[in-house]
Amino acid sequence: MANIPTPPPEPQDSPAGYVGLDAAHAERLARERGWSTVRSLPPGAIITMEYRVGRLNFEVRDGTVARAWKG
């Protein structure tokens, strides 16, 4: 039987720190800090709920990050 792979560690970064930032700036900053995937979503977007290690999600309203969460 194959070993279960160990996911890489997530950046030691708080999603709350992105709230209020311009969305484009927040995305660049998140990538610089080591997030492998950054997903910007409009308010109320229908999304899958699986947890993805290394992914940071932004809810963007009027070009500004209104909410941010891991996974």
Secondary structure per residue as TSV (DSSP state, phi and psi in degrees):
chain	resnum	aa	ss	phi	psi
A	1	M	-	360.0	140.3
A	2	A	-	-76.4	148.9
A	3	N	-	-70.4	148.0
A	4	I	-	-79.9	124.9
A	5	P	-	-67.0	145.6
A	6	T	-	-90.3	123.2
A	7	P	-	-68.1	152.3
A	8	P	-	-66.7	154.8
A	9	P	-	-68.0	147.9
A	10	E	-	-80.3	155.5
A	11	P	-	-59.6	145.3
A	12	Q	S	-84.3	79.9
A	13	D	-	-145.6	135.8
A	14	S	-	-90.9	122.8
A	15	P	G	-57.5	-30.4
A	16	A	G	-60.0	-25.4
A	17	G	G	-68.3	-13.0
A	18	Y	G	-92.4	-17.8
A	19	V	T	-63.9	130.8
A	20	G	T	95.2	-11.2
A	21	L	S	-82.8	154.5
A	22	D	B	-58.9	135.6
A	23	A	H	-59.0	-43.4
A	24	A	H	-64.9	-42.7
A	25	H	H	-64.4	-43.0
A	26	A	H	-61.2	-40.7
A	27	E	H	-65.5	-45.2
A	28	R	H	-60.3	-44.8
A	29	L	H	-61.8	-43.6
A	30	A	H	-61.8	-42.7
A	31	R	H	-66.0	-39.6
A	32	E	H	-62.6	-32.1
A	33	R	T	-84.8	0.4
A	34	G	T	106.7	4.0
A	35	W	-	-71.0	126.6
A	36	S	S	-76.3	-29.8
A	37	T	E	-134.2	131.9
A	38	V	E	-124.4	124.0
A	39	R	E	-118.7	119.5
A	40	S	E	-100.5	128.2
A	41	L	E	-128.6	145.8
A	42	P	-	-75.8	159.3
A	43	P	T	-56.8	135.9
A	44	G	T	77.2	10.1
A	45	A	-	-62.9	143.5
A	46	I	-	-87.6	121.5
A	47	I	-	-132.8	161.0
A	48	T	-	-74.8	153.1
A	49	M	-	-106.8	9.4
A	50	E	-	-67.8	145.2
A	51	Y	-	-85.8	125.7
A	52	R	-	-116.4	116.8
A	53	V	T	-60.8	133.8
A	54	G	T	87.0	3.4
A	55	R	E	-102.9	136.3
A	56	L	E	-118.4	129.3
A	57	N	E	-107.4	138.7
A	58	F	E	-122.0	133.6
A	59	E	E	-96.5	121.4
A	60	V	E	-112.3	124.7
A	61	R	E	-120.9	124.7
A	62	D	T	51.8	39.3
A	63	G	T	80.6	5.1
A	64	T	E	-121.7	140.9
A	65	V	E	-69.9	117.8
A	66	A	E	-96.6	-24.7
A	67	R	E	-155.4	145.9
A	68	A	E	-142.5	141.4
A	69	W	E	-154.6	155.9
A	70	K	E	-79.6	155.3
A	71	G	-	103.2	360.0
